[in-house]
């Protein structure tokens, strides 16, 4: 993270679950997307799903950028009961039509990079067409299906997963206190972020 902070900055990024910095979604599409994000939270009360559309031409590694942004995101419309450790962040570079999914440490036992690769592959044709709302729907549906299956497995082995969650939660509160309250103190806005990131 020190290396990423040196590249992208160490300030917090004030943003919402749906951040369309590139302006690719119509109003009706944004409304649909917000409904899907809300539905995701209702199904998974400990988690949240967010998406960032941007033009990231000067950022060479979108995966590193995704990890950095999830760690530094001050999500204004996410309840404090849902930490960034339990967040999923989909980043779409609208110019290169590439995408990545970053997820917090609380999901390490429930999601793998192979899972996210398969999910993004299913949405890839729609991304190539510029059909962002359809791609988002596919991604949310498929990631919800994977998490649903893993949650059922965890239900059969609750002690194992509770031990893991307990260890991760210990360091979670300090992170939340650093990130979420900062949204009241005039940190950088999402729309200003691309200029900041380009310095790396």
C-alpha positions as CSV (number, residue, x, y, z in Angstrom):
1,X,0.0,0.0,0.0
2,X,2.9,2.4,0.6
3,X,3.9,2.0,-3.0
4,X,0.3,2.6,-4.2
5,X,0.0,5.6,-2.0
6,X,3.2,7.0,-3.5
7,X,1.7,6.5,-6.9
8,X,-2.0,7.6,-6.4
9,X,-1.8,9.6,-3.2
10,X,-2.6,9.0,0.4
11,X,-5.8,11.0,0.8
12,X,-9.2,9.6,1.1
13,X,-11.5,9.6,-1.9
14,X,-15.1,10.8,-1.3
15,X,-17.4,8.7,-3.5
16,X,-20.7,7.0,-3.7
17,X,-21.5,3.3,-4.5
18,X,-22.3,4.3,-8.0
19,X,-19.6,6.7,-9.3
20,X,-20.0,7.6,-13.0
21,X,-17.1,9.9,-13.4
22,X,-17.1,9.1,-17.2
23,X,-20.8,9.9,-17.6
24,X,-21.6,6.7,-19.5
25,X,-25.0,5.9,-17.8
26,X,-28.3,7.6,-18.6
27,X,-30.5,8.7,-15.7
28,X,-32.8,5.6,-16.2
29,X,-29.8,3.3,-16.2
30,X,-28.4,4.9,-13.0
31,X,-31.7,4.3,-11.3
32,X,-31.7,0.7,-12.3
33,X,-28.1,0.3,-11.1
34,X,-28.9,1.8,-7.7
35,X,-31.8,-0.6,-7.3
36,X,-29.4,-3.5,-8.1
37,X,-26.8,-2.3,-5.6
38,X,-29.6,-1.9,-2.9
39,X,-30.8,-5.4,-3.6
40,X,-27.3,-6.8,-3.2
41,X,-27.0,-5.2,0.2
42,X,-30.4,-6.6,1.2
43,X,-29.2,-10.1,0.3
44,X,-25.8,-9.7,1.9
45,X,-26.2,-7.5,5.0
46,X,-22.4,-7.4,5.9
47,X,-21.3,-6.4,2.4
48,X,-21.7,-3.6,-0.2
49,X,-21.1,-3.5,-3.9
50,X,-19.8,-0.4,-5.7
51,X,-18.9,0.6,-9.2
52,X,-16.7,3.3,-10.6
53,X,-16.7,4.3,-14.3
54,X,-13.8,6.4,-15.3
55,X,-11.3,7.2,-18.1
56,X,-8.1,5.8,-16.7
57,X,-5.7,5.9,-19.7
58,X,-2.8,7.2,-17.6
59,X,-3.2,4.4,-15.0
60,X,-1.1,1.4,-16.2
61,X,-2.4,-1.1,-13.7
62,X,-6.1,-1.0,-13.2
63,X,-6.0,-3.9,-10.6
64,X,-3.6,-2.0,-8.4
65,X,-5.7,1.1,-8.8
66,X,-8.8,-0.9,-7.7
67,X,-7.2,-2.1,-4.6
68,X,-6.0,1.4,-3.7
69,X,-9.4,3.0,-4.3
70,X,-11.2,0.4,-2.2
71,X,-8.8,1.1,0.6
72,X,-9.2,4.8,0.3
73,X,-12.8,5.1,-0.6
74,X,-15.0,7.1,1.8
75,X,-18.4,5.9,0.7
76,X,-21.0,8.5,1.5
77,X,-24.0,6.2,1.0
78,X,-22.7,3.1,2.8
79,X,-23.7,2.5,6.4
80,X,-21.0,2.3,9.0
81,X,-22.1,-1.3,9.7
82,X,-20.6,-2.3,6.3
83,X,-16.8,-1.8,6.4
84,X,-14.6,-1.4,3.3
85,X,-13.2,-4.8,4.3
86,X,-16.6,-6.2,3.2
87,X,-16.8,-4.1,0.0
88,X,-16.6,-5.1,-3.6
89,X,-15.5,-2.5,-6.1
90,X,-16.0,-2.9,-9.9
91,X,-13.9,-0.5,-11.9
92,X,-14.6,0.1,-15.6
93,X,-12.1,2.0,-17.8
94,X,-14.5,3.2,-20.5
95,X,-11.7,4.1,-22.9
96,X,-9.8,0.8,-22.9
97,X,-13.0,-1.2,-22.1
98,X,-11.1,-3.1,-19.3
99,X,-12.5,-3.9,-15.9
100,X,-11.4,-5.3,-12.6
101,X,-13.1,-6.3,-9.4
102,X,-11.5,-5.6,-6.1
103,X,-12.8,-7.0,-2.8
104,X,-12.0,-6.5,0.9
105,X,-10.3,-8.9,3.2
106,X,-13.5,-10.2,4.8
107,X,-14.3,-11.8,1.5
108,X,-11.0,-13.7,1.1
109,X,-12.5,-17.0,2.2
110,X,-15.6,-16.5,0.0
111,X,-14.3,-15.2,-3.3
112,X,-11.2,-15.9,-5.5
113,X,-9.5,-14.2,-8.4
114,X,-10.6,-17.1,-10.5
115,X,-14.2,-16.3,-9.6
116,X,-13.9,-12.7,-10.5
117,X,-12.1,-13.5,-13.8
118,X,-15.0,-15.8,-14.8
119,X,-17.6,-13.2,-13.8
120,X,-15.9,-10.4,-15.8
121,X,-15.5,-12.8,-18.8
122,X,-19.3,-13.3,-18.8
123,X,-19.8,-9.5,-19.0
124,X,-17.0,-8.9,-21.4
125,X,-19.1,-9.0,-24.6
126,X,-21.4,-6.3,-23.2
127,X,-18.4,-4.1,-22.2
128,X,-17.0,-4.3,-25.7
129,X,-20.4,-3.1,-27.0
130,X,-20.4,-0.3,-24.5
131,X,-23.5,-1.7,-22.9
132,X,-22.5,-0.9,-19.4
133,X,-25.8,-1.3,-17.7
134,X,-26.2,-4.9,-19.1
135,X,-22.6,-5.7,-18.1
136,X,-23.2,-4.5,-14.6
137,X,-26.4,-6.6,-14.3
138,X,-24.5,-9.7,-15.4
139,X,-21.7,-9.0,-12.9
140,X,-24.0,-8.4,-9.9
141,X,-26.1,-11.5,-10.7
142,X,-23.1,-13.8,-11.1
143,X,-21.2,-12.5,-8.0
144,X,-24.4,-12.8,-5.9
145,X,-24.7,-16.4,-7.1
146,X,-21.1,-17.2,-6.1
147,X,-21.4,-15.6,-2.7
148,X,-24.7,-17.3,-2.1
149,X,-23.1,-20.7,-2.7
150,X,-20.1,-19.9,-0.5
151,X,-22.5,-18.6,2.2
152,X,-24.3,-21.9,2.2
153,X,-21.0,-23.7,2.6
154,X,-20.1,-21.4,5.5
155,X,-23.4,-22.2,7.1
156,X,-22.4,-25.8,7.3
157,X,-19.0,-24.9,8.9
158,X,-19.9,-21.8,11.0
159,X,-17.1,-22.2,13.6
160,X,-14.4,-22.1,11.0
161,X,-15.7,-19.0,9.3
162,X,-16.5,-17.2,12.5
163,X,-12.9,-17.6,13.7
164,X,-11.7,-16.0,10.4
165,X,-14.2,-13.2,10.6
166,X,-13.3,-12.5,14.2
167,X,-9.6,-12.1,13.4
168,X,-10.3,-9.8,10.5
169,X,-12.8,-7.7,12.5
170,X,-10.2,-6.7,15.1
171,X,-8.4,-4.4,12.7
172,X,-11.5,-3.3,10.9
173,X,-12.8,-0.7,13.3
174,X,-9.6,1.5,13.1
175,X,-9.8,1.5,9.3
176,X,-13.5,2.5,9.4
177,X,-12.8,5.4,11.8
178,X,-10.1,6.6,9.5
179,X,-12.0,6.4,6.3
180,X,-15.7,7.0,6.9
181,X,-15.6,10.1,9.1
182,X,-13.2,11.8,6.7
183,X,-16.1,12.5,4.3
184,X,-17.1,15.4,6.6
185,X,-13.7,17.1,6.2
186,X,-13.5,18.2,2.6
187,X,-11.4,15.3,1.2
188,X,-11.0,15.0,-2.5
189,X,-14.1,14.4,-4.6
190,X,-14.4,11.4,-7.0
191,X,-14.6,13.8,-10.0
192,X,-11.2,15.2,-9.1
193,X,-9.7,11.8,-8.6
194,X,-8.5,11.0,-12.1
195,X,-6.3,14.1,-12.2
196,X,-4.8,13.1,-8.8
197,X,-4.2,9.5,-9.9
198,X,-2.5,10.6,-13.2
199,X,0.5,11.9,-11.3
200,X,1.7,8.3,-10.8
